[in-house]
Amino acid sequence: MAEKGQRQLSEKQRRFVREWLVDMNGTRAAVRAGYSEKSAANTASRLMKDPDVQAYRDELLKTEFEALGVTRHSLACLLYTSDAA
C-alpha cells in the first residue's frame, strides 16, 4: 500500500478506515477502531484530513466499487435518470 511518498499507516489507522466504510461515520469509526470516545470526533476529523488515510480510503472504495460493478458510467446514468424523474 505504501506508494512512493506515502508513509505506512498504523494498524489502528487502517482499522479506522475499514470501520468508516461500515457507516461512513467518522466518530463511530474512531471509537470502533479503538480511539478514545471522548476525543473521537476530533480524531476522526484529523484522520480524514490525512492524505495517507484518504489514499487508503480511496483504495478500499475503489475495490468495493469494482466488486459491485459500479463504474463512472453507471453512476452517471443513475444520476441522469433520477434527475429526469
TABELGI-V644404 format. One record per residue. N is the residue number from 1. RES is the residue in one small letter. SS is DSSP state (2 for helix, 1 for strand, 0 for the rest). PSI is psi in degrees with one decimal (* if undefined). Layout:
n=N res=RES ss=SS psi=PSI
n=N res=RES ss=SS psi=PSI
This chain:
n=1 res=m ss=0 psi=-37.0
n=2 res=a ss=0 psi=101.5
n=3 res=e ss=0 psi=174.8
n=4 res=k ss=0 psi=126.5
n=5 res=g ss=0 psi=-6.4
n=6 res=q ss=0 psi=140.2
n=7 res=r ss=0 psi=161.7
n=8 res=q ss=0 psi=130.5
n=9 res=l ss=0 psi=148.4
n=10 res=s ss=0 psi=163.7
n=11 res=e ss=2 psi=-37.4
n=12 res=k ss=2 psi=-39.8
n=13 res=q ss=2 psi=-42.1
n=14 res=r ss=2 psi=-39.6
n=15 res=r ss=2 psi=-39.1
n=16 res=f ss=2 psi=-46.7
n=17 res=v ss=2 psi=-45.1
n=18 res=r ss=2 psi=-40.2
n=19 res=e ss=2 psi=-34.4
n=20 res=w ss=2 psi=-35.9
n=21 res=l ss=2 psi=-21.1
n=22 res=v ss=2 psi=-50.2
n=23 res=d ss=2 psi=5.0
n=24 res=m ss=0 psi=35.3
n=25 res=n ss=0 psi=111.5
n=26 res=g ss=2 psi=-41.5
n=27 res=t ss=2 psi=-48.9
n=28 res=r ss=2 psi=-36.9
n=29 res=a ss=2 psi=-40.3
n=30 res=a ss=2 psi=-43.6
n=31 res=v ss=2 psi=-46.8
n=32 res=r ss=2 psi=-28.1
n=33 res=a ss=0 psi=-8.3
n=34 res=g ss=0 psi=8.5
n=35 res=y ss=0 psi=160.6
n=36 res=s ss=0 psi=133.0
n=37 res=e ss=0 psi=-33.8
n=38 res=k ss=0 psi=-36.2
n=39 res=s ss=0 psi=18.7
n=40 res=a ss=2 psi=-41.0
n=41 res=a ss=2 psi=-44.5
n=42 res=n ss=2 psi=-40.3
n=43 res=t ss=2 psi=-44.8
n=44 res=a ss=2 psi=-43.7
n=45 res=s ss=2 psi=-44.6
n=46 res=r ss=2 psi=-45.2
n=47 res=l ss=2 psi=-40.6
n=48 res=m ss=2 psi=-15.3
n=49 res=k ss=2 psi=-12.8
n=50 res=d ss=0 psi=122.8
n=51 res=p ss=2 psi=-33.9
n=52 res=d ss=2 psi=-37.1
n=53 res=v ss=2 psi=-42.5
n=54 res=q ss=2 psi=-41.4
n=55 res=a ss=2 psi=-41.2
n=56 res=y ss=2 psi=-41.7
n=57 res=r ss=2 psi=-46.7
n=58 res=d ss=2 psi=-38.9
n=59 res=e ss=2 psi=-45.3
n=60 res=l ss=2 psi=-39.6
n=61 res=l ss=2 psi=-42.7
n=62 res=k ss=2 psi=-44.3
n=63 res=t ss=2 psi=-44.2
n=64 res=e ss=2 psi=-44.3
n=65 res=f ss=2 psi=-42.4
n=66 res=e ss=2 psi=-40.9
n=67 res=a ss=2 psi=-31.8
n=68 res=l ss=2 psi=-8.9
n=69 res=g ss=0 psi=20.4
n=70 res=v ss=0 psi=127.3
n=71 res=t ss=0 psi=168.4
n=72 res=r ss=2 psi=-39.9
n=73 res=h ss=2 psi=-45.5
n=74 res=s ss=2 psi=-36.2
n=75 res=l ss=2 psi=-42.1
n=76 res=a ss=2 psi=-42.9
n=77 res=c ss=2 psi=-42.8
n=78 res=l ss=2 psi=-45.8
n=79 res=l ss=2 psi=-41.3
n=80 res=y ss=2 psi=-44.9
n=81 res=t ss=2 psi=-30.1
n=82 res=s ss=2 psi=-29.1
n=83 res=d ss=2 psi=-32.4
n=84 res=a ss=2 psi=-21.2
n=85 res=a ss=0 psi=*
